[in-house]
Amino acid sequence: MAATFKYQPAWAIDVSAPGSSRNFPRFLSMRFACNASISTPLSISHHSSTESTLILIRHGESLWNEKNLFTGCCDVPLTKRGVEEAIEAGKRISYIPVDVIFTSALIRAQMTAMLAMTQHHHKKVPIIIHNESEEATTWTQVYSAKTTKQSIPVITAWQLNERMYGELQGLNKQETAERYGKEKVHEWRRSYDIPPPKGESLEMCSQRAVAYFKDFIEPQLKSGKHVMVAAHGNSLRSIIMYLDRLTSQEVTDLELSTGIPLLYIYKEGKFISRGSPVGSTEAGVYAYTQSLAVYRQELDEMSH
Ligand SMILES: O=C(O)[C@H](O)COP(=O)(O)O
């Protein structure tokens, strides 16, 4: 049997990243039974770019969104409409580079990430990374450098889960507003520091979601990797509050629709919001930066 060796693929996180000593599962030490040197097929990816792209997507409509129930950390799947939203989101980002995907531990976000990537023009295969144990890491080995080059690692992290809605989980939002009053329920849903009964406030949610973003996602962007984050209404609101430097007052007005991708350009340590990509047919996305235009051109050339 060919000797196997531990190989840190090009997308491996920088273990010296701050916070990486946290209790975080070992990251992406994929092993190959071959002598592999991985180079990226497109010149723009990784270290050659002076900027990175960050795509944020709230999951498509879930079965409890459809029933207007508080969901929080309950793990429910997408509706048919949510599946269509995820596919539509994929069309809108199909020419924007993605080197690594972060999502939550909940199926509605993971489904959204995987469905969106079915539309991407580079046709790479997103692979959920399992390194929750030594055995999980061993049993999920990839034994082909070529296959690895055609893959995108998908990292699932509970820190990106939706805010935990406590005793509201499973309750109907309309009935809850009738019972406790519209103002009180709006306060629980949109304020920064007022938690629902036995649940997380947005502030508490951001203490895990933004910490994770800073410790594990931002270093990827810093190293020139292009990142997609598929998560939830409130875990993303807390991250956008950080990216856009919103005040606790401003964030109460921030609403995210299901399945609508948001694009940021990360450059010289700063995040520049570029709104929602309107789709590959719109030249506008590529006017955002010269790198995106080059990437689009290279993808088109590769497909001919
Ligand atoms: O958890 C939920 O119920 C939804 O995903 C988000 O709910 P919210 O819009 O009430 O915060």
The ligand as a Gaussian input file, in Angstrom:
#p B3LYP/6-31G(d) Opt

LIG

0 1
 O      -34.704000      30.974000      13.828000
 C      -35.666000      31.422000      13.211000
 O      -36.849000      31.385000      13.573000
 C      -35.388000      32.148000      11.913000
 O      -34.369000      31.513000      11.256000
 C      -34.972000      33.547000      12.204000
 O      -35.945000      34.017000      12.972000
 P      -36.094000      35.586000      13.206000
 O      -36.230000      36.214000      11.839000
 O      -37.323000      35.656000      14.033000
 O      -34.858000      35.998000      13.925000

